[in-house]
Amino acid sequence: MADVSIQPKHFLSDKVEHFTESVIREMTRQAMLYGAMNLAQGFPDFPAPAEIKRAAQEAIAADVNQYAITWGAKNLRNAIARQMKGWQGIQVDPETQITVCCGSTEAMISTLLAVCNKGDEVIVFEPFYENYGPDSVLSGAQPVFVKLHPPSGLDGEWGFDERELRGAFHNHTKAIILNTPNNPTGKVFTRGELELIRDLCVEFNVLAITDEIYEHIIYDGTRHISIASLDGMPERTVTINGLSKTYSVTGWRVGWAVAPSNLTNAIRKVHDFLTVGAPAPLQEAGAAALAMSPGYYESLATSYCARRDRLMPALTEAGFRCFRPRGAYYVMTDISAFGFAEDVAFAKYLVKDIGVAAVPGSSFYNDPRDGARQVRFAFCKRAETLDEAGRRLQKLKHSRPR
Ligand SMILES: Cc1ncc(COP(=O)(O)O)c(C=O)c1O
């Protein structure tokens, strides 16, 4: 046999060099390794609602076990259209405007692959949910980051500078990715902010891709507004959502993209060749989930608010500066008080020596230095988990980390 010495790099796509593995998922593996309380990855450690689980079991028993229609089971698409009308007043045709995907994760990448050409720019607010960077790169687009600045007071809101945002829009801008309620900051974009973004999208002929996966997890009387509900936006918005967070079923992998029919055609093509379809029985269970009464969503928000208010005092007591989230289920914190040079070393110390996994702030920024003083905690956990994490974190008051 010929002595072929091939550099391992030879086999790799250039694209994958432009991003690293997910830090969030890596922290979950570290939590398991060290037996730490996992406040890193955003998945609940409590059961999903019994009626949804029953609906999934019944669907499997009824032999809904083959491919669903590639762009989504009719029952689920109808339920999504009903919900969008009911919650946000948005009229959607379930036959031509909805693509059900394997989680909102796939809905986002399918959308970007469907709309982006090489050289296009995609505006992303940062800190950002870490998938958006690699998603943009995989779709051939160039992400352009616009800062969400932390509030000066702990009760204030994260916000963007209007001039900075306008400066990011130009000829090559294809889309802006929004995430409201926001991971990791907990920001819920106001109507005024959304109108400003709308005006820029219309002026520069830009698409809004909005990830609203936390739409029902909101606090302090805050209201979630879908940008697609604003005048001028239905024809230029892709709204992404899913079952994961609202129904505590992150492992089911059911999400969707709602878009004008011409865009939906393109998204459906990409989705079909990427994954063919989302799990058929879980789509039927999804239709049952979306039919839950309004009381379900009220108690979801109330129970998450109680979890937020359980964890935040423990974090503050341990020495973290907490930015109060108005939505989603994360607390972004400032770690300056602990004297660590950067967040990754601190997060490693937390998981290994203190026994609590969190996500280093740098994984939410393009330039890691911007997140070097931040760490994010997830509170989608049982009271016992939060209390035990809180107890462990109090060790920080006595330890003298290097
Ligand atoms: C903002 C945001 N979008 C999407 C996802 C993933 O959603 P899915 O499970 O529907 O793929 C997450 C998960 O943490 C998230 O925080």
The ligand as an SDF file (V2000), in Angstrom:
LIG
                    3D

 16 16  0  0  0  0  0  0  0  0999 V2000
  -32.6820   31.2380   22.5940 C   0  0  0  0  0  0  0  0  0  0  0  0
  -32.7550   29.7760   22.3600 C   0  0  0  0  0  0  0  0  0  0  0  0
  -33.1610   29.3370   21.1660 N   0  0  0  0  0  0  0  0  0  0  0  0
  -33.2330   28.0190   20.9030 C   0  0  0  0  0  0  0  0  0  0  0  0
  -32.8900   27.0780   21.8560 C   0  0  0  0  0  0  0  0  0  0  0  0
  -32.9920   25.6320   21.5160 C   0  0  0  0  0  0  0  0  0  0  0  0
  -34.3080   25.2940   21.2860 O   0  0  0  0  0  0  0  0  0  0  0  0
  -34.7900   23.8660   20.7140 P   0  0  0  0  0  0  0  0  0  0  0  0
  -34.7160   22.9020   21.8450 O   0  0  0  0  0  0  0  0  0  0  0  0
  -36.1890   24.1190   20.2570 O   0  0  0  0  0  0  0  0  0  0  0  0
  -33.8780   23.4990   19.6010 O   0  0  0  0  0  0  0  0  0  0  0  0
  -32.4590   27.4970   23.1090 C   0  0  0  0  0  0  0  0  0  0  0  0
  -32.0640   26.5120   24.1170 C   0  0  0  0  0  0  0  0  0  0  0  0
  -31.4830   26.7930   25.1260 O   0  0  0  0  0  0  0  0  0  0  0  0
  -32.3930   28.8850   23.3610 C   0  0  0  0  0  0  0  0  0  0  0  0
  -31.9960   29.3370   24.5420 O   0  0  0  0  0  0  0  0  0  0  0  0
  1  2  1  0
  2  3  1  0
  2 15  2  0
  3  4  2  0
  4  5  1  0
  5  6  1  0
  5 12  2  0
  6  7  1  0
  7  8  1  0
  8  9  2  0
  8 10  1  0
  8 11  1  0
 12 13  1  0
 12 15  1  0
 13 14  2  0
 15 16  1  0
M  END
$$$$
